[in-house]
Amino acid sequence: MAGLLKWLGQILARALGLPSGYTTVIVYGFRGSNELYEELYRADLRYKYGHVGISLEYGKTIYGFNPWVEDGTPEEQIKRDLRNGVSYPGKVEDDTLIFDQVRGKRKEVREHRYHLDEKSFRELEERLLYDKEHSPLEHKRYSFPSGFAGGGYNCATYLVTLNIENPYPSGILKDYFLD
């Protein structure tokens, strides 16, 4: 399957006029809302606040950066902590289901495509999969934008650790979706 995806990527790159050897990486993002959160049965705070993820395989798998919290930690405590500038160890995980559920509710999921040369793609892939394998990440802490001064990231700003130009530099997704 990976070979088929790479072949399709090469065809797409040629159609876009890119030289051979380029691979497409897609960054996905959606704006959260109380309505979405309620529609999905308060299943996850990402529906309330929005989320950003990255795919190396044209959306087959979408990885997201999230806070790692102890099982059983009350959602209200997590929200309160994050709003008050507390950070949590970060974790990279497969968030494909989150994006599929948002699309299933007919909500907009934006895409940003980046065409990387082979070396840049391999470096990004290596960093991302390393972070996934070694999660939770004490050195890459998850925080809301108010906590960035302490060196934290959220799902949007995590992209800079992968050397991807960030379409959401403030980390505040509602600002991005104003247009």
KEPA-271022 format. One line per 3 residues: number of its first residue (from 1); for each residue y, z, x of C-alpha. Coordinates in nm, 3 decimals. Layout:
<recs>
NUM) Y Z X ~ ...
</recs>
This chain:
<recs>
1) 0.000 0.000 0.000 ~ 0.241 0.084 0.282 ~ 0.182 -0.262 0.426
4) 0.266 -0.423 0.092 ~ 0.588 -0.222 0.065 ~ 0.689 -0.319 0.418
7) 0.617 -0.685 0.341 ~ 0.825 -0.668 0.023 ~ 1.103 -0.503 0.223
10) 1.098 -0.788 0.472 ~ 1.126 -1.040 0.189 ~ 1.420 -0.846 0.043
13) 1.588 -0.826 0.384 ~ 1.558 -1.204 0.425 ~ 1.697 -1.257 0.075
16) 1.996 -1.038 0.165 ~ 2.049 -1.234 0.484 ~ 1.951 -0.951 0.719
19) 1.778 -1.028 1.046 ~ 1.407 -0.948 1.055 ~ 1.318 -0.598 1.167
22) 1.543 -0.419 0.917 ~ 1.408 -0.169 0.666 ~ 1.577 -0.053 0.347
25) 1.622 0.317 0.276 ~ 1.747 0.417 -0.068 ~ 1.949 0.729 -0.149
28) 1.928 0.830 -0.516 ~ 2.165 1.065 -0.698 ~ 2.233 1.188 -1.048
31) 2.490 1.415 -1.202 ~ 2.347 1.717 -1.376 ~ 2.461 1.857 -1.706
34) 2.395 2.144 -1.943 ~ 2.268 1.886 -2.193 ~ 2.012 1.749 -1.948
37) 1.912 2.102 -1.848 ~ 1.853 2.194 -2.214 ~ 1.671 1.866 -2.293
40) 1.428 1.933 -2.010 ~ 1.363 2.287 -2.132 ~ 1.558 2.464 -1.859
43) 1.286 2.353 -1.623 ~ 1.491 2.335 -1.306 ~ 1.846 2.399 -1.185
46) 1.859 2.048 -1.036 ~ 1.893 1.915 -1.392 ~ 2.197 2.137 -1.443
49) 2.379 2.070 -1.115 ~ 2.254 1.724 -1.020 ~ 2.044 1.612 -0.727
52) 2.024 1.367 -0.439 ~ 1.710 1.237 -0.272 ~ 1.607 0.972 -0.022
55) 1.321 0.724 -0.028 ~ 1.169 0.533 0.259 ~ 0.943 0.336 0.022
58) 1.167 0.179 -0.244 ~ 1.142 0.483 -0.471 ~ 0.766 0.539 -0.451
61) 0.839 0.883 -0.306 ~ 1.184 1.044 -0.325 ~ 1.237 1.340 -0.094
64) 1.495 1.606 -0.175 ~ 1.646 1.899 0.013 ~ 1.622 2.222 -0.187
67) 1.650 2.597 -0.142 ~ 1.332 2.779 -0.052 ~ 1.305 3.093 -0.262
70) 1.032 3.349 -0.305 ~ 0.806 3.281 -0.602 ~ 0.921 3.477 -0.903
73) 1.287 3.495 -0.795 ~ 1.485 3.490 -1.122 ~ 1.682 3.171 -1.178
76) 1.994 3.373 -1.263 ~ 1.978 3.543 -0.924 ~ 1.948 3.209 -0.744
79) 2.249 3.068 -0.934 ~ 2.455 3.381 -0.868 ~ 2.365 3.387 -0.499
82) 2.448 3.020 -0.446 ~ 2.777 3.049 -0.635 ~ 2.869 3.349 -0.418
85) 2.809 3.163 -0.092 ~ 2.462 3.299 -0.014 ~ 2.236 3.047 0.156
88) 1.859 3.010 0.145 ~ 1.626 2.848 0.395 ~ 1.611 2.477 0.314
91) 1.300 2.282 0.231 ~ 1.224 1.913 0.200 ~ 0.983 1.822 -0.076
94) 0.869 1.537 -0.297 ~ 1.119 1.528 -0.585 ~ 1.007 1.198 -0.735
97) 0.917 1.365 -1.065 ~ 1.271 1.505 -1.101 ~ 1.424 1.155 -1.075
100) 1.159 1.004 -1.304 ~ 1.232 1.265 -1.571 ~ 1.606 1.203 -1.552
103) 1.550 0.828 -1.589 ~ 1.318 0.904 -1.882 ~ 1.611 1.071 -2.057
106) 1.811 0.750 -2.000 ~ 2.053 0.920 -1.764 ~ 2.215 0.731 -1.481
109) 2.050 0.758 -1.141 ~ 2.267 0.589 -0.879 ~ 2.123 0.412 -0.579
112) 2.274 0.348 -0.237 ~ 2.083 0.113 -0.010 ~ 2.098 0.132 0.366
115) 1.949 -0.135 0.590 ~ 1.831 0.018 0.915 ~ 1.697 -0.143 1.226
118) 1.342 -0.045 1.317 ~ 1.443 0.219 1.574 ~ 1.690 0.392 1.339
121) 1.438 0.382 1.055 ~ 1.163 0.540 1.270 ~ 1.401 0.816 1.387
124) 1.505 0.893 1.028 ~ 1.143 0.890 0.909 ~ 1.040 1.121 1.194
127) 1.320 1.372 1.120 ~ 1.257 1.371 0.746 ~ 0.881 1.414 0.772
130) 0.923 1.680 1.041 ~ 1.153 1.877 0.808 ~ 0.906 1.837 0.521
133) 0.613 1.952 0.733 ~ 0.802 2.250 0.881 ~ 0.967 2.376 0.561
136) 1.105 2.635 0.498 ~ 1.378 2.560 0.751 ~ 1.575 2.860 0.875
139) 1.796 2.634 1.092 ~ 1.887 2.408 0.795 ~ 2.001 2.642 0.523
142) 2.063 2.541 0.164 ~ 2.394 2.643 0.007 ~ 2.642 2.527 -0.251
145) 2.953 2.354 -0.109 ~ 3.139 2.686 -0.096 ~ 2.889 2.798 0.169
148) 2.914 2.494 0.398 ~ 3.149 2.675 0.635 ~ 2.848 2.882 0.738
151) 2.659 2.569 0.842 ~ 2.467 2.516 0.519 ~ 2.378 2.192 0.343
154) 2.295 2.094 -0.009 ~ 2.083 1.803 -0.128 ~ 2.374 1.562 -0.075
157) 2.507 1.678 0.261 ~ 2.158 1.712 0.410 ~ 2.172 1.334 0.462
160) 2.397 1.380 0.767 ~ 2.108 1.552 0.946 ~ 1.919 1.223 0.908
163) 2.212 1.017 1.044 ~ 2.270 0.851 0.706 ~ 2.622 0.774 0.593
166) 2.673 1.014 0.308 ~ 2.784 0.868 -0.027 ~ 2.842 1.229 -0.143
169) 3.037 1.383 0.151 ~ 3.189 1.673 -0.045 ~ 2.849 1.777 -0.172
172) 2.999 1.810 -0.520 ~ 2.813 1.557 -0.733 ~ 3.039 1.576 -1.038
175) 3.330 1.453 -0.822 ~ 3.132 1.149 -0.719 ~ 3.043 1.053 -1.076
178) 3.400 1.048 -1.208 ~ 3.432 0.669 -1.185
</recs>
